[in-house]
Amino acid sequence: MDLMRVIHPETLAALSGASFHPVVLVWLDWPDATMRAHSGTGPITWDGHVWQGVGKFGQVELPEESTSGVPVDLSLSLVCNLEELADYADAQIRQRPGAIWLGVTTEPGGNVLIGEPVELGRGTMDTLVLSVSVEGDDGATPILYRLTVGLTTGPGYRTSAAISHSHEDQSRQYPSDTAGKKLVLASARAQKTLWPAP
């Protein structure tokens, strides 16, 4: 498998070892309060900022790595009591940026990084859902409140789709590519009508 990302040498060495302790760092440009959190416990100081640990109360869902260029959705969620989440549930987050990194710590759930985290995804926030669930079969223990944020890595399918792709479009994106020159008006030539018919 080819390495698709540039990874700090110390981070790569830790990831290549027999075992390692991963940590996920999340940045969201939340209205009125930028959020920086990580999946461990306690604060992590990185990139000139303090990232607060959410431990087992946070969850990140990432799709499989792809080189297709098709936009993908990432999901971030936080579980805690309703009072703590209520102020965030009505925020206008749509089209605000966010990013996710993977790092390695010196111990499980720790807050001391080895090397530099590597970016896993970057995009814009899209959806915000507050959901309620009950843990346990008896229906009485405890009620969990989960705030889930959807993050998309690119424009929507409709906005990114092109009706046609011309030689000019190709030249703008790949200036040295001349293959499209030979295809200009190719479809018109292929559909040439002879009159009178032979």
TAZI-V401824 format. One record per residue. N is the residue number from 0. SS is DSSP state (H for helix, E for strand, - for the rest). D_FIRST is the distance of its C-alpha to the first C-alpha in Angstrom with 1 decimal. Layout:
BEGIN
[[N	SS	D_FIRST] [N	SS	D_FIRST]]
END
This chain:
BEGIN
[[0	-	0.0] [1	-	3.8] [2	-	6.6] [3	-	8.9] [4	-	11.9] [5	-	14.3] [6	-	15.0] [7	-	18.3] [8	H	18.0] [9	H	20.0] [10	H	18.1] [11	H	14.7] [12	H	16.7] [13	H	18.2] [14	H	15.0] [15	H	13.7] [16	-	17.0] [17	-	18.4] [18	-	19.6] [19	-	19.9] [20	E	22.1] [21	E	20.5] [22	E	22.9] [23	E	22.7] [24	E	25.0] [25	E	26.6] [26	E	28.9] [27	E	31.2] [28	-	33.9] [29	-	36.4] [30	-	39.9] [31	-	42.2] [32	-	39.8] [33	-	36.2] [34	E	34.2] [35	E	31.8] [36	E	30.6] [37	E	28.1] [38	-	27.2] [39	-	28.9] [40	-	32.6] [41	-	34.8] [42	-	34.3] [43	E	31.3] [44	E	32.3] [45	E	29.5] [46	-	29.6] [47	-	33.4] [48	E	33.7] [49	E	34.3] [50	E	32.0] [51	E	33.8] [52	E	32.3] [53	-	32.6] [54	H	31.1] [55	H	31.2] [56	H	33.1] [57	E	30.1] [58	E	27.2] [59	E	24.3] [60	E	22.5] [61	-	19.2] [62	-	17.7] [63	-	14.2] [64	-	12.0] [65	-	12.9] [66	-	13.1] [67	-	16.3] [68	-	18.7] [69	-	20.7] [70	-	22.4] [71	-	21.5] [72	E	23.8] [73	E	23.3] [74	E	26.0] [75	E	27.7] [76	E	30.6] [77	E	33.2] [78	E	35.7] [79	E	39.1] [80	-	42.8] [81	H	44.2] [82	H	46.2] [83	H	43.1] [84	H	41.3] [85	H	44.4] [86	-	44.4] [87	-	40.9] [88	-	41.1] [89	-	43.0] [90	-	41.1] [91	-	40.4] [92	-	36.7] [93	-	35.7] [94	-	33.9] [95	-	33.7] [96	E	30.4] [97	E	28.1] [98	E	24.8] [99	E	22.5] [100	E	20.7] [101	E	18.9] [102	E	20.4] [103	E	21.0] [104	E	24.6] [105	-	26.5] [106	-	27.7] [107	-	27.2] [108	-	28.5] [109	-	29.3] [110	-	30.0] [111	-	29.2] [112	E	25.9] [113	-	23.7] [114	-	22.5] [115	-	22.0] [116	-	20.6] [117	E	17.7] [118	E	18.7] [119	E	17.2] [120	E	19.6] [121	E	22.9] [122	E	25.6] [123	E	29.1] [124	E	30.8] [125	E	32.1] [126	E	33.6] [127	E	35.5] [128	E	36.7] [129	E	38.8] [130	E	38.9] [131	E	40.9] [132	E	40.3] [133	E	42.2] [134	-	40.7] [135	-	42.4] [136	-	44.3] [137	-	47.7] [138	-	47.1] [139	-	48.6] [140	-	45.9] [141	-	44.3] [142	E	43.6] [143	E	40.2] [144	E	39.9] [145	E	36.4] [146	E	35.8] [147	E	32.6] [148	E	31.4] [149	E	29.1] [150	E	27.1] [151	E	25.8] [152	-	23.2] [153	-	25.1] [154	-	28.3] [155	-	29.4] [156	H	28.7] [157	H	32.3] [158	H	32.3] [159	H	29.1] [160	-	30.0] [161	-	31.9] [162	-	34.7] [163	-	34.2] [164	-	32.1] [165	-	34.2] [166	H	33.8] [167	H	34.9] [168	H	32.2] [169	H	29.6] [170	H	31.4] [171	H	31.5] [172	H	27.7] [173	-	26.8] [174	-	30.0] [175	-	29.1] [176	-	28.2] [177	-	31.4] [178	H	30.3] [179	H	32.0] [180	H	35.3] [181	H	35.8] [182	H	35.4] [183	-	38.0] [184	-	40.7] [185	H	38.9] [186	H	39.5] [187	H	43.1] [188	H	43.7] [189	H	42.2] [190	-	44.6] [191	-	47.6] [192	-	50.7] [193	-	53.5] [194	-	57.0] [195	-	59.0] [196	-	56.5] [197	-	56.6]]
END
